[in-house]
Amino acid sequence: MAQTAIPPDDVARVVMLTFGNMERGGMYWAYLAIKPSRYEEFKKISATKQYNIQNFVTDAFGEVIVSGEGGLPPRDITKQVAKLFGIPYNQMFSDADPMPIIAKAIEKLGEKKSSS
Amino acid sequence: MANDQKSGSKIQWGTIIAGAAILTGAMLFFPGVMDSVANLLSGLFTPAAAAPMSAATKAVIGKVAGASLLGGGVAYVMSGKNDSSSGHHHHHEEKEGFQDRLAIDRANNMMVMRAAYAGNPQAQQMLMNQQGR
């Protein structure tokens, strides 16, 4: 069966919650949509304590979904991010590796495409 | 310099605290419906698409709307599926709402625990307060 290769970056994102310090003081939080191909790199770079989130988009890591001031996002925001992107609540903030989940979903998508 | 582009914004981005990127989940888009994830995000997250929301959310959105959202003015959106469907589904939605509340509470607790572990002071304080009760 012929399968159409679907580039993960075209159809998927890893959603991460980040938080950090603002230059003027205080904290911010941000939900980020990260390209699957850059996920590991972003994890490493964010662990260096050196990365400035303002460069996130220009560095082509992905998109900022929503952000705000404070250490943590309000409950409503987390709920809406989950709803909007179809992330099951019981799978949120787990330790699960997102890459196999994305690969499996893309595989299913490819099967659907090739059978239609 | 990238920082200069956002100098007029309310939020000045800073350095991410080490280990402070917490996995939220994975999402998948469907090719053919959207030509790119970026387009989907910029298309959905527009003020015009925003539906009525709680006061707490409004407060945050107010800040976000005037703040430095990167990548095409991404702001915030409600799904918009519920706004015109009141009435005969009301009871059913309430039941789902209760289950959703429990689930999102659990997710929120998980977020606080993981954020505290990653060094988030607000999350650490919340956990300490819970333990002190």
gemmi code that builds the backbone of each chain (N, CA, C; Angstrom):
import gemmi

chains = {
    "A": [
        ("MET", (0.842, -1.192, 0.000), (0.000, 0.000, 0.000), (0.886, 1.253, 0.000)),
        ("ALA", (0.645, 2.113, -0.955), (1.449, 3.323, -1.039), (1.035, 4.315, 0.040)),
        ("GLN", (2.025, 4.841, 0.749), (1.710, 5.794, 1.805), (2.344, 7.139, 1.499)),
        ("THR", (1.591, 8.179, 1.757), (2.126, 9.508, 1.541), (2.859, 9.941, 2.807)),
        ("ALA", (4.119, 10.337, 2.651), (4.883, 10.781, 3.816), (4.381, 12.152, 4.251)),
        ("ILE", (4.045, 12.253, 5.509), (3.568, 13.531, 6.033), (4.640, 14.092, 6.962)),
        ("PRO", (5.227, 15.226, 6.602), (6.238, 15.809, 7.492), (5.610, 16.200, 8.834)),
        ("PRO", (6.137, 15.706, 9.946), (5.541, 16.005, 11.256), (5.390, 17.495, 11.529)),
        ("ASP", (6.359, 18.282, 11.090), (6.275, 19.726, 11.375), (5.103, 20.398, 10.667)),
        ("ASP", (4.602, 19.746, 9.615), (3.474, 20.331, 8.889), (2.148, 20.085, 9.586)),
        ("VAL", (2.100, 19.060, 10.392), (0.792, 18.680, 10.926), (0.739, 18.556, 12.448)),
        ("ALA", (1.846, 18.705, 13.105), (1.827, 18.449, 14.543), (2.674, 19.462, 15.312)),
        ("ARG", (2.376, 19.573, 16.568), (3.171, 20.375, 17.485), (3.204, 19.683, 18.848)),
        ("VAL", (4.289, 19.926, 19.571), (4.364, 19.536, 20.967), (4.038, 20.778, 21.779)),
        ("VAL", (3.067, 20.665, 22.660), (2.669, 21.824, 23.456), (3.397, 21.767, 24.796)),
        ("MET", (4.060, 22.859, 25.128), (4.773, 22.919, 26.397), (4.405, 24.175, 27.151)),
        ("LEU", (4.384, 24.045, 28.457), (4.209, 25.212, 29.313), (5.586, 25.643, 29.801)),
        ("THR", (5.903, 26.882, 29.579), (7.181, 27.390, 30.078), (6.925, 28.550, 31.030)),
        ("PHE", (7.870, 28.814, 31.865), (7.782, 29.996, 32.716), (9.188, 30.519, 32.952)),
        ("GLY", (9.262, 31.778, 33.232), (10.583, 32.373, 33.423), (10.469, 33.772, 33.959)),
        ("ASN", (11.581, 34.443, 33.962), (11.620, 35.800, 34.503), (11.513, 36.833, 33.390)),
        ("MET", (10.763, 37.891, 33.677), (10.708, 38.999, 32.742), (11.864, 39.945, 33.031)),
        ("GLU", (12.269, 40.653, 32.015), (13.414, 41.536, 32.187), (13.141, 42.644, 33.187)),
        ("ARG", (11.881, 43.055, 33.281), (11.545, 44.127, 34.229), (11.239, 43.583, 35.626)),
        ("GLY", (11.367, 42.271, 35.789), (11.074, 41.640, 37.074), (9.751, 40.914, 37.021)),
        ("GLY", (9.564, 39.996, 37.934), (8.345, 39.185, 37.931), (8.463, 38.033, 36.946)),
        ("MET", (7.452, 37.211, 36.970), (7.506, 36.013, 36.121), (6.464, 36.069, 35.015)),
        ("TYR", (6.694, 35.292, 33.988), (5.695, 35.078, 32.950), (5.528, 33.582, 32.766)),
        ("TRP", (4.397, 33.219, 32.206), (4.187, 31.852, 31.733), (3.828, 31.924, 30.264)),
        ("ALA", (4.049, 30.864, 29.542), (3.685, 30.843, 28.119), (3.438, 29.403, 27.673)),
        ("TYR", (2.350, 29.200, 26.978), (2.130, 27.927, 26.304), (2.750, 28.026, 24.917)),
        ("LEU", (3.624, 27.096, 24.612), (4.341, 27.115, 23.341), (3.957, 25.915, 22.495)),
        ("ALA", (3.880, 26.133, 21.195), (3.681, 25.034, 20.239), (5.016, 24.813, 19.536)),
        ("ILE", (5.617, 23.668, 19.801), (6.971, 23.421, 19.306), (6.953, 22.413, 18.161)),
        ("LYS", (7.690, 22.730, 17.123), (7.791, 21.803, 15.993), (8.416, 20.497, 16.481)),
        ("PRO", (7.834, 19.367, 16.102), (8.396, 18.083, 16.549), (9.881, 17.936, 16.248)),
        ("SER", (10.324, 18.463, 15.106), (11.733, 18.313, 14.732), (12.666, 19.115, 15.643)),
        ("ARG", (12.107, 20.088, 16.394), (12.931, 20.951, 17.248), (12.712, 20.682, 18.732)),
        ("TYR", (11.895, 19.688, 19.027), (11.502, 19.429, 20.424), (12.709, 19.112, 21.319)),
        ("GLU", (13.528, 18.171, 20.892), (14.678, 17.774, 21.710), (15.649, 18.941, 21.892)),
        ("GLU", (15.838, 19.676, 20.805), (16.742, 20.827, 20.854), (16.229, 21.884, 21.833)),
        ("PHE", (14.909, 22.110, 21.789), (14.347, 23.111, 22.692), (14.465, 22.674, 24.147)),
        ("LYS", (14.248, 21.390, 24.388), (14.385, 20.894, 25.765), (15.799, 21.159, 26.284)),
        ("LYS", (16.775, 20.884, 25.420), (18.170, 21.072, 25.835), (18.479, 22.549, 26.064)),
        ("ILE", (18.042, 23.365, 25.113), (18.398, 24.785, 25.186), (17.689, 25.465, 26.359)),
        ("SER", (16.487, 25.011, 26.684), (15.768, 25.631, 27.799), (16.376, 25.236, 29.136)),
        ("ALA", (17.125, 24.143, 29.133), (17.767, 23.684, 30.373), (19.103, 24.389, 30.641)),
        ("THR", (19.515, 25.254, 29.744), (20.814, 25.919, 29.919), (20.732, 27.161, 30.798)),
        ("LYS", (19.520, 27.610, 31.082), (19.287, 28.854, 31.832), (19.708, 30.082, 31.030)),
        ("GLN", (19.985, 29.919, 29.774), (20.487, 31.030, 28.970), (19.508, 31.472, 27.886)),
        ("TYR", (18.548, 30.645, 27.578), (17.739, 30.949, 26.405), (16.675, 32.006, 26.689)),
        ("ASN", (16.608, 32.991, 25.819), (15.606, 34.044, 25.935), (14.409, 33.675, 25.069)),
        ("ILE", (13.263, 33.574, 25.706), (12.056, 33.121, 25.006), (11.635, 34.103, 23.913)),
        ("GLN", (12.117, 35.301, 23.979), (11.753, 36.274, 22.945), (12.291, 35.865, 21.572)),
        ("ASN", (13.289, 35.002, 21.580), (13.857, 34.545, 20.310), (13.192, 33.275, 19.786)),
        ("PHE", (12.195, 32.814, 20.500), (11.582, 31.514, 20.193), (11.065, 31.431, 18.753)),
        ("VAL", (10.350, 32.457, 18.342), (9.759, 32.429, 16.999), (10.817, 32.671, 15.921)),
        ("THR", (11.681, 33.637, 16.166), (12.703, 33.920, 15.153), (13.686, 32.751, 15.013)),
        ("ASP", (13.834, 31.985, 16.072), (14.681, 30.789, 15.985), (13.945, 29.605, 15.356)),
        ("ALA", (12.698, 29.856, 14.969), (11.879, 28.859, 14.252), (11.608, 27.592, 15.067)),
        ("PHE", (11.468, 27.766, 16.377), (11.086, 26.619, 17.198), (9.595, 26.306, 17.050)),
        ("GLY", (8.799, 27.317, 16.739), (7.360, 27.109, 16.626), (6.617, 28.399, 16.890)),
        ("GLU", (5.500, 28.294, 17.619), (4.661, 29.454, 17.871), (4.363, 29.582, 19.369)),
        ("VAL", (4.111, 30.824, 19.781), (3.621, 31.053, 21.137), (2.099, 31.022, 21.074)),
        ("ILE", (1.498, 30.149, 21.854), (0.042, 30.021, 21.823), (-0.601, 31.156, 22.620)),
        ("VAL", (-0.209, 31.261, 23.847), (-0.766, 32.309, 24.712), (0.186, 32.501, 25.885)),
        ("SER", (0.217, 33.697, 26.404), (1.140, 33.956, 27.507), (0.555, 34.994, 28.446)),
        ("GLY", (1.134, 35.116, 29.597), (0.659, 36.111, 30.542), (1.649, 36.301, 31.665)),
        ("GLU", (1.326, 37.226, 32.527), (2.211, 37.498, 33.659), (1.864, 36.592, 34.826)),
        ("GLY", (2.858, 36.312, 35.650), (2.655, 35.431, 36.798), (3.402, 34.132, 36.594)),
        ("GLY", (3.457, 33.370, 37.659), (4.242, 32.139, 37.602), (3.549, 30.989, 36.907)),
        ("LEU", (2.226, 30.991, 36.956), (1.474, 29.871, 36.387), (0.262, 30.394, 35.625)),
        ("PRO", (-0.179, 29.688, 34.608), (-1.366, 30.140, 33.863), (-2.633, 29.908, 34.679)),
        ("PRO", (-3.639, 30.757, 34.483), (-4.927, 30.510, 35.134), (-5.523, 29.190, 34.633)),
        ("ARG", (-6.309, 28.598, 35.487), (-6.937, 27.314, 35.184), (-7.726, 27.364, 33.863)),
        ("ASP", (-8.451, 28.457, 33.655), (-9.268, 28.596, 32.439), (-8.423, 28.532, 31.178)),
        ("ILE", (-7.252, 29.102, 31.240), (-6.382, 29.123, 30.064), (-5.910, 27.707, 29.742)),
        ("THR", (-5.489, 26.995, 30.774), (-5.043, 25.616, 30.565), (-6.173, 24.792, 29.973)),
        ("LYS", (-7.362, 25.002, 30.496), (-8.526, 24.260, 29.998), (-8.773, 24.567, 28.518)),
        ("GLN", (-8.692, 25.837, 28.159), (-8.967, 26.210, 26.778), (-7.873, 25.741, 25.827)),
        ("VAL", (-6.640, 25.752, 26.285), (-5.546, 25.226, 25.446), (-5.783, 23.742, 25.182)),
        ("ALA", (-6.175, 23.025, 26.229), (-6.444, 21.587, 26.077), (-7.598, 21.354, 25.112)),
        ("LYS", (-8.672, 22.124, 25.277), (-9.849, 21.944, 24.421), (-9.537, 22.273, 22.973)),
        ("LEU", (-8.851, 23.382, 22.806), (-8.580, 23.856, 21.452), (-7.716, 22.875, 20.671)),
        ("PHE", (-6.762, 22.282, 21.366), (-5.837, 21.404, 20.666), (-6.149, 19.933, 20.866)),
        ("GLY", (-7.278, 19.654, 21.495), (-7.705, 18.266, 21.623), (-6.772, 17.417, 22.460)),
        ("ILE", (-6.175, 18.025, 23.480), (-5.309, 17.260, 24.382), (-6.178, 16.732, 25.522)),
        ("PRO", (-6.285, 15.416, 25.666), (-7.100, 14.882, 26.772), (-6.559, 15.364, 28.119)),
        ("TYR", (-7.467, 15.774, 28.992), (-7.036, 16.299, 30.294), (-6.153, 15.301, 31.037)),
        ("ASN", (-6.521, 14.022, 30.923), (-5.764, 13.031, 31.707), (-4.385, 12.741, 31.110)),
        ("GLN", (-4.117, 13.328, 29.948), (-2.777, 13.160, 29.368), (-1.921, 14.415, 29.521)),
        ("MET", (-2.505, 15.426, 30.131), (-1.757, 16.682, 30.244), (-0.700, 16.592, 31.329)),
        ("PHE", (0.413, 17.191, 31.086), (1.511, 17.304, 32.054), (2.025, 15.943, 32.510)),
        ("SER", (1.930, 14.981, 31.633), (2.465, 13.668, 31.981), (3.938, 13.621, 31.550)),
        ("ASP", (4.579, 12.543, 31.893), (5.980, 12.371, 31.508), (6.116, 11.669, 30.162)),
        ("ALA", (4.984, 11.368, 29.558), (5.016, 10.576, 28.330), (5.802, 11.289, 27.232)),
        ("ASP", (6.559, 10.521, 26.484), (7.295, 11.077, 25.348), (6.292, 11.392, 24.231)),
        ("PRO", (6.199, 12.653, 23.804), (5.175, 12.999, 22.805), (5.493, 12.490, 21.400)),
        ("MET", (6.762, 12.174, 21.146), (7.133, 11.842, 19.777), (6.473, 10.547, 19.270)),
        ("PRO", (6.457, 9.467, 20.056), (5.752, 8.276, 19.572), (4.257, 8.524, 19.375)),
        ("ILE", (3.679, 9.385, 20.216), (2.240, 9.696, 20.070), (2.009, 10.392, 18.737)),
        ("ILE", (2.871, 11.334, 18.427), (2.747, 12.067, 17.166), (2.991, 11.125, 15.980)),
        ("ALA", (4.022, 10.296, 16.105), (4.342, 9.370, 15.002), (3.173, 8.431, 14.718)),
        ("LYS", (2.560, 7.953, 15.792), (1.435, 7.032, 15.625), (0.247, 7.746, 14.971)),
        ("ALA", (-0.005, 8.970, 15.434), (-1.126, 9.734, 14.878), (-0.892, 10.041, 13.403)),
        ("ILE", (0.332, 10.335, 13.052), (0.638, 10.635, 11.651), (0.519, 9.371, 10.797)),
        ("GLU", (0.931, 8.272, 11.384), (0.810, 6.996, 10.660), (-0.663, 6.719, 10.338)),
        ("LYS", (-1.523, 6.939, 11.324), (-2.963, 6.736, 11.102), (-3.474, 7.689, 10.044)),
        ("LEU", (-2.992, 8.916, 10.110), (-3.414, 9.926, 9.148), (-3.001, 9.510, 7.733)),
        ("GLY", (-1.794, 8.989, 7.626), (-1.301, 8.531, 6.323), (-2.128, 7.377, 5.784)),
        ("GLU", (-2.518, 6.478, 6.682), (-3.366, 5.349, 6.260), (-4.714, 5.841, 5.752)),
        ("LYS", (-5.272, 6.812, 6.456), (-6.564, 7.373, 6.036), (-6.445, 8.011, 4.667)),
        ("LYS", (-5.352, 8.765, 4.489), (-5.168, 9.469, 3.220), (-5.024, 8.498, 2.065)),
        ("SER", (-4.243, 7.441, 2.311), (-3.982, 6.515, 1.217), (-5.188, 5.641, 0.903)),
        ("SER", (-6.079, 5.465, 1.894), (-7.266, 4.645, 1.628), (-8.410, 5.447, 1.047)),
        ("SER", (-8.300, 6.782, 1.108), (-9.412, 7.598, 0.592), (-9.152, 8.011, -0.852)),
    ],
    "B": [
        ("MET", (18.209, 43.610, 17.232), (18.078, 42.624, 18.301), (16.614, 42.321, 18.534)),
        ("ALA", (16.296, 41.078, 18.779), (14.893, 40.687, 18.911), (14.198, 41.418, 20.050)),
        ("ASN", (14.919, 41.682, 21.128), (14.295, 42.338, 22.265), (13.763, 43.717, 21.904)),
        ("ASP", (14.481, 44.409, 21.022), (14.079, 45.755, 20.673), (12.729, 45.795, 19.979)),
        ("GLN", (12.429, 44.733, 19.243), (11.158, 44.700, 18.531), (9.984, 44.695, 19.493)),
        ("LYS", (10.205, 44.272, 20.703), (9.121, 44.147, 21.662), (9.228, 45.180, 22.774)),
        ("SER", (9.997, 46.220, 22.535), (10.270, 47.146, 23.625), (9.014, 47.876, 24.095)),
        ("GLY", (8.019, 48.004, 23.240), (6.808, 48.692, 23.651), (5.789, 47.779, 24.293)),
        ("SER", (6.089, 46.531, 24.385), (5.140, 45.577, 24.919), (5.103, 45.620, 26.438)),
        ("LYS", (4.004, 45.101, 26.973), (3.894, 45.086, 28.427), (4.795, 44.013, 29.025)),
        ("ILE", (4.899, 42.906, 28.337), (5.761, 41.848, 28.859), (7.100, 41.910, 28.151)),
        ("GLN", (8.147, 42.017, 28.936), (9.494, 41.917, 28.385), (9.988, 40.517, 28.682)),
        ("TRP", (10.193, 39.757, 27.650), (10.568, 38.371, 27.872), (11.948, 38.282, 28.506)),
        ("GLY", (12.089, 37.292, 29.339), (13.372, 37.087, 29.986), (13.899, 35.713, 29.682)),
        ("THR", (14.811, 35.295, 30.488), (15.430, 33.998, 30.289), (14.572, 32.910, 30.912)),
        ("ILE", (14.434, 31.830, 30.225), (13.667, 30.712, 30.773), (14.456, 30.075, 31.908)),
        ("ILE", (13.752, 29.818, 32.991), (14.382, 29.119, 34.110), (14.702, 27.691, 33.671)),
        ("ALA", (15.825, 27.197, 34.105), (16.241, 25.849, 33.690), (15.192, 24.808, 34.031)),
        ("GLY", (14.940, 23.950, 33.104), (14.002, 22.862, 33.361), (12.568, 23.323, 33.454)),
        ("ALA", (12.307, 24.534, 33.044), (10.979, 25.089, 33.236), (10.076, 24.928, 32.025)),
        ("ALA", (10.466, 24.090, 31.123), (9.581, 23.790, 30.002), (8.926, 22.452, 30.291)),
        ("ILE", (7.655, 22.497, 30.583), (6.929, 21.289, 30.980), (6.081, 20.810, 29.825)),
        ("LEU", (6.162, 19.545, 29.566), (5.355, 18.987, 28.478), (3.880, 19.081, 28.822)),
        ("THR", (3.111, 19.673, 27.944), (1.670, 19.754, 28.148), (0.962, 18.641, 27.390)),
        ("GLY", (1.351, 18.428, 26.156), (0.724, 17.377, 25.364), (1.136, 17.499, 23.918)),
        ("ALA", (0.608, 16.612, 23.115), (0.904, 16.649, 21.681), (-0.374, 16.957, 20.935)),
        ("MET", (-0.252, 17.685, 19.876), (-1.451, 17.962, 19.088), (-1.170, 17.687, 17.624)),
        ("LEU", (-2.239, 17.385, 16.933), (-2.087, 17.048, 15.523), (-3.086, 17.833, 14.695)),
        ("PHE", (-2.627, 18.344, 13.596), (-3.500, 19.041, 12.665), (-3.703, 18.171, 11.445)),
        ("PHE", (-4.638, 18.539, 10.633), (-4.946, 17.706, 9.481), (-4.600, 18.410, 8.183)),
        ("PRO", (-3.680, 17.867, 7.460), (-3.303, 18.488, 6.189), (-4.501, 18.499, 5.245)),
        ("GLY", (-4.590, 19.515, 4.480), (-5.738, 19.641, 3.593), (-6.766, 20.585, 4.180)),
        ("VAL", (-6.870, 20.568, 5.491), (-7.769, 21.507, 6.159), (-7.010, 22.807, 6.443)),
        ("MET", (-5.823, 22.646, 6.962), (-4.968, 23.809, 7.229), (-3.675, 23.615, 6.443)),
        ("ASP", (-3.187, 24.658, 5.844), (-1.957, 24.470, 5.076), (-0.712, 24.526, 5.945)),
        ("SER", (-0.852, 25.033, 7.135), (0.274, 24.964, 8.059), (-0.209, 25.202, 9.466)),
        ("VAL", (0.548, 24.710, 10.399), (0.190, 24.915, 11.797), (0.201, 26.396, 12.143)),
        ("ALA", (1.147, 27.087, 11.622), (1.249, 28.519, 11.916), (0.004, 29.263, 11.443)),
        ("ASN", (-0.484, 28.885, 10.265), (-1.686, 29.533, 9.756), (-2.883, 29.221, 10.635)),
        ("LEU", (-2.936, 27.997, 11.106), (-4.045, 27.623, 11.973), (-4.029, 28.470, 13.239)),
        ("LEU", (-2.867, 28.578, 13.817), (-2.769, 29.338, 15.057), (-3.125, 30.800, 14.837)),
        ("SER", (-2.567, 31.380, 13.814), (-2.820, 32.803, 13.610), (-4.266, 33.041, 13.196)),
        ("GLY", (-4.877, 32.034, 12.567), (-6.270, 32.191, 12.157), (-7.241, 32.037, 13.310)),
        ("LEU", (-6.942, 31.136, 14.203), (-7.873, 30.869, 15.296), (-7.758, 31.869, 16.425)),
        ("PHE", (-6.553, 32.276, 16.691), (-6.344, 33.130, 17.851), (-6.490, 34.592, 17.492)),
        ("THR", (-7.692, 34.952, 17.146), (-7.943, 36.358, 16.844), (-8.974, 36.879, 17.836)),
        ("PRO", (-8.910, 38.131, 18.178), (-9.880, 38.680, 19.118), (-11.312, 38.481, 18.625)),
        ("ALA", (-11.521, 38.536, 17.320), (-12.874, 38.406, 16.779), (-13.468, 37.031, 17.063)),
        ("ALA", (-12.603, 36.057, 17.218), (-13.090, 34.700, 17.440), (-13.363, 34.421, 18.908)),
        ("ALA", (-13.016, 35.349, 19.759), (-13.163, 35.109, 21.191), (-14.627, 35.142, 21.605)),
        ("ALA", (-15.014, 34.157, 22.386), (-16.384, 34.073, 22.886), (-16.404, 34.594, 24.329)),
        ("PRO", (-17.611, 34.728, 24.908), (-17.667, 35.160, 26.308), (-16.815, 34.275, 27.215)),
        ("MET", (-16.150, 34.871, 28.136), (-15.270, 34.085, 29.002), (-15.365, 34.605, 30.433)),
        ("SER", (-14.794, 33.868, 31.331), (-14.912, 34.222, 32.743), (-14.114, 35.491, 33.049)),
        ("ALA", (-14.447, 36.078, 34.182), (-13.759, 37.315, 34.570), (-12.268, 37.072, 34.746)),
        ("ALA", (-11.931, 35.921, 35.314), (-10.514, 35.616, 35.538), (-9.771, 35.526, 34.219)),
        ("THR", (-10.408, 34.890, 33.252), (-9.779, 34.753, 31.946), (-9.655, 36.107, 31.278)),
        ("LYS", (-10.722, 36.900, 31.396), (-10.698, 38.221, 30.775), (-9.518, 39.036, 31.281)),
        ("ALA", (-9.276, 38.927, 32.579), (-8.189, 39.710, 33.158), (-6.863, 39.339, 32.517)),
        ("VAL", (-6.672, 38.055, 32.342), (-5.420, 37.596, 31.752), (-5.366, 37.955, 30.284)),
        ("ILE", (-6.480, 37.754, 29.606), (-6.500, 38.060, 28.180), (-6.231, 39.540, 27.967)),
        ("GLY", (-6.747, 40.338, 28.869), (-6.487, 41.764, 28.765), (-4.999, 42.043, 28.765)),
        ("LYS", (-4.305, 41.366, 29.640), (-2.857, 41.536, 29.698), (-2.209, 40.981, 28.445)),
        ("VAL", (-2.678, 39.813, 28.044), (-2.063, 39.151, 26.899), (-2.269, 39.963, 25.632)),
        ("ALA", (-3.474, 40.510, 25.485), (-3.781, 41.231, 24.254), (-2.835, 42.406, 24.036)),
        ("GLY", (-2.436, 43.014, 25.127), (-1.543, 44.148, 24.972), (-0.087, 43.761, 25.140)),
        ("ALA", (0.139, 42.499, 25.266), (1.496, 42.053, 25.585), (2.206, 41.533, 24.350)),
        ("SER", (3.343, 40.974, 24.608), (4.210, 40.612, 23.500), (3.997, 39.179, 23.043)),
        ("LEU", (2.882, 38.948, 22.410), (2.678, 37.622, 21.854), (3.473, 37.520, 20.571)),
        ("LEU", (4.228, 36.495, 20.501), (5.092, 36.328, 19.339), (4.354, 35.555, 18.259)),
        ("GLY", (4.808, 35.677, 17.066), (4.315, 34.820, 16.001), (2.936, 35.171, 15.494)),
        ("GLY", (2.794, 36.292, 14.902), (1.570, 36.591, 14.164), (0.395, 36.994, 15.019)),
        ("GLY", (0.656, 37.635, 16.118), (-0.441, 38.186, 16.903), (-1.333, 37.135, 17.531)),
        ("VAL", (-0.781, 36.027, 17.843), (-1.563, 34.976, 18.480), (-2.082, 35.474, 19.813)),
        ("ALA", (-3.349, 35.307, 20.061), (-3.896, 35.813, 21.311), (-4.594, 34.719, 22.105)),
        ("TYR", (-5.836, 34.505, 21.857), (-6.571, 33.567, 22.678), (-7.907, 33.314, 22.012)),
        ("VAL", (-8.460, 32.176, 22.211), (-9.762, 31.893, 21.616), (-10.505, 30.873, 22.458)),
        ("MET", (-11.799, 31.008, 22.465), (-12.623, 29.941, 22.998), (-13.005, 29.099, 21.791)),
        ("SER", (-13.455, 27.888, 22.026), (-13.740, 27.021, 20.888), (-14.897, 27.569, 20.067)),
        ("GLY", (-15.811, 28.312, 20.713), (-16.919, 28.897, 19.975), (-18.025, 27.911, 19.676)),
        ("LYS", (-17.866, 26.678, 20.123), (-18.878, 25.660, 19.817), (-20.073, 25.758, 20.751)),
        ("ASN", (-19.909, 26.372, 21.879), (-20.970, 26.353, 22.875), (-21.872, 27.586, 22.840)),
        ("ASP", (-21.419, 28.661, 22.223), (-22.116, 29.919, 22.433), (-23.555, 29.937, 21.947)),
        ("SER", (-23.896, 29.253, 20.881), (-25.255, 29.359, 20.366), (-26.044, 28.068, 20.578)),
        ("SER", (-25.536, 27.172, 21.387), (-26.197, 25.873, 21.510), (-26.796, 25.660, 22.896)),
        ("SER", (-27.355, 26.713, 23.470), (-27.961, 26.562, 24.794), (-29.335, 25.917, 24.648)),
        ("GLY", (-30.034, 25.701, 25.784), (-31.389, 25.178, 25.682), (-31.470, 23.710, 25.983)),
        ("HIS", (-31.906, 22.926, 25.007), (-32.258, 21.547, 25.299), (-31.062, 20.674, 25.658)),
        ("HIS", (-29.855, 21.110, 25.390), (-28.683, 20.311, 25.772), (-28.122, 20.728, 27.125)),
        ("HIS", (-28.850, 21.613, 27.771), (-28.304, 22.233, 28.974), (-27.920, 21.202, 30.035)),
        ("HIS", (-28.845, 20.272, 30.329), (-28.598, 19.304, 31.396), (-27.376, 18.441, 31.052)),
        ("HIS", (-27.315, 18.003, 29.816), (-26.214, 17.163, 29.370), (-24.879, 17.896, 29.512)),
        ("GLU", (-24.880, 19.165, 29.129), (-23.644, 19.949, 29.202), (-23.204, 20.141, 30.640)),
        ("GLU", (-24.193, 20.304, 31.551), (-23.835, 20.469, 32.958), (-23.126, 19.237, 33.480)),
        ("LYS", (-23.650, 18.055, 33.092), (-23.052, 16.812, 33.556), (-21.620, 16.707, 33.022)),
        ("GLU", (-21.458, 16.981, 31.747), (-20.114, 16.945, 31.162), (-19.204, 17.970, 31.824)),
        ("GLY", (-19.800, 19.109, 32.150), (-19.028, 20.161, 32.770), (-18.449, 19.730, 34.100)),
        ("PHE", (-19.240, 18.977, 34.865), (-18.767, 18.506, 36.170), (-17.585, 17.558, 35.992)),
        ("GLN", (-17.725, 16.631, 35.059), (-16.630, 15.681, 34.807), (-15.398, 16.414, 34.285)),
        ("ASP", (-15.639, 17.382, 33.444), (-14.527, 18.183, 32.922), (-13.813, 18.908, 34.049)),
        ("ARG", (-14.624, 19.415, 34.973), (-14.026, 20.161, 36.092), (-13.102, 19.272, 36.906)),
        ("LEU", (-13.560, 18.058, 37.175), (-12.715, 17.132, 37.932), (-11.425, 16.838, 37.171)),
        ("ALA", (-11.575, 16.623, 35.866), (-10.409, 16.274, 35.048), (-9.425, 17.434, 34.958)),
        ("ILE", (-9.950, 18.616, 34.777), (-9.053, 19.765, 34.642), (-8.421, 20.096, 35.997)),
        ("ASP", (-9.148, 19.822, 37.083), (-8.544, 19.991, 38.418), (-7.345, 19.068, 38.584)),
        ("ARG", (-7.514, 17.834, 38.134), (-6.401, 16.875, 38.237), (-5.221, 17.332, 37.376)),
        ("ALA", (-5.535, 17.797, 36.169), (-4.471, 18.280, 35.273), (-3.762, 19.486, 35.885)),
        ("ASN", (-4.567, 20.356, 36.481), (-4.000, 21.549, 37.096), (-3.085, 21.188, 38.275)),
        ("ASN", (-3.516, 20.212, 39.067), (-2.682, 19.766, 40.190), (-1.368, 19.171, 39.689)),
        ("MET", (-1.472, 18.425, 38.607), (-0.269, 17.829, 38.015), (0.672, 18.924, 37.533)),
        ("MET", (0.076, 19.953, 36.931), (0.888, 21.080, 36.449), (1.631, 21.741, 37.618)),
        ("VAL", (0.928, 21.966, 38.710), (1.558, 22.627, 39.861), (2.700, 21.770, 40.399)),
        ("MET", (2.472, 20.474, 40.500), (3.523, 19.587, 41.029), (4.760, 19.599, 40.133)),
        ("ARG", (4.529, 19.513, 38.841), (5.667, 19.459, 37.922), (6.382, 20.811, 37.848)),
        ("ALA", (5.589, 21.873, 37.918), (6.203, 23.205, 37.892), (7.022, 23.428, 39.159)),
        ("ALA", (6.505, 22.977, 40.298), (7.238, 23.113, 41.556), (8.552, 22.345, 41.470)),
        ("TYR", (8.486, 21.159, 40.945), (9.686, 20.329, 40.802), (10.711, 20.993, 39.885)),
        ("ALA", (10.186, 21.739, 38.878), (11.072, 22.405, 37.920), (11.589, 23.741, 38.442)),
        ("GLY", (11.193, 24.112, 39.664), (11.751, 25.316, 40.262), (10.868, 26.540, 40.216)),
        ("ASN", (9.579, 26.352, 39.916), (8.669, 27.492, 39.856), (8.276, 27.904, 41.285)),
        ("PRO", (8.667, 29.114, 41.722), (8.410, 29.504, 43.111), (6.934, 29.590, 43.469)),
        ("GLN", (6.107, 30.034, 42.521), (4.669, 30.133, 42.810), (4.072, 28.751, 43.047)),
        ("ALA", (4.485, 27.807, 42.221), (3.988, 26.432, 42.372), (4.495, 25.826, 43.678)),
        ("GLN", (5.735, 26.120, 44.028), (6.292, 25.597, 45.281), (5.527, 26.149, 46.480)),
        ("GLN", (5.180, 27.428, 46.399), (4.420, 28.050, 47.490), (3.032, 27.424, 47.598)),
        ("MET", (2.417, 27.162, 46.450), (1.087, 26.539, 46.466), (1.136, 25.174, 47.125)),
        ("LEU", (2.172, 24.410, 46.804), (2.305, 23.078, 47.403), (2.536, 23.174, 48.908)),
        ("MET", (3.366, 24.138, 49.297), (3.627, 24.305, 50.733), (2.358, 24.686, 51.471)),
        ("ASN", (1.555, 25.553, 50.859), (0.290, 25.955, 51.478), (-0.653, 24.766, 51.631)),
        ("GLN", (-0.674, 23.915, 50.607), (-1.533, 22.729, 50.665), (-1.098, 21.797, 51.783)),
        ("GLN", (0.209, 21.639, 51.898), (0.720, 20.731, 52.932), (0.510, 21.297, 54.327)),
        ("GLY", (0.442, 22.619, 54.414), (0.277, 23.262, 55.721), (-1.141, 23.233, 56.236)),
        ("ARG", (-2.087, 22.864, 55.368), (-3.488, 22.848, 55.792), (-3.764, 21.739, 56.789)),
    ],
}
model = gemmi.Model(1)
for chain_id, residues in chains.items():
    chain = gemmi.Chain(chain_id)
    for i, (resn, *xyz) in enumerate(residues, 1):
        res = gemmi.Residue()
        res.name, res.seqid = resn, gemmi.SeqId(i, " ")
        for name, pos in zip(("N", "CA", "C"), xyz):
            atom = gemmi.Atom()
            atom.name, atom.element = name, gemmi.Element(name[0])
            atom.pos, atom.b_iso = gemmi.Position(*pos), 0.0
            res.add_atom(atom)
        chain.add_residue(res)
    model.add_chain(chain)
structure = gemmi.Structure()
structure.add_model(model)
structure.setup_entities()
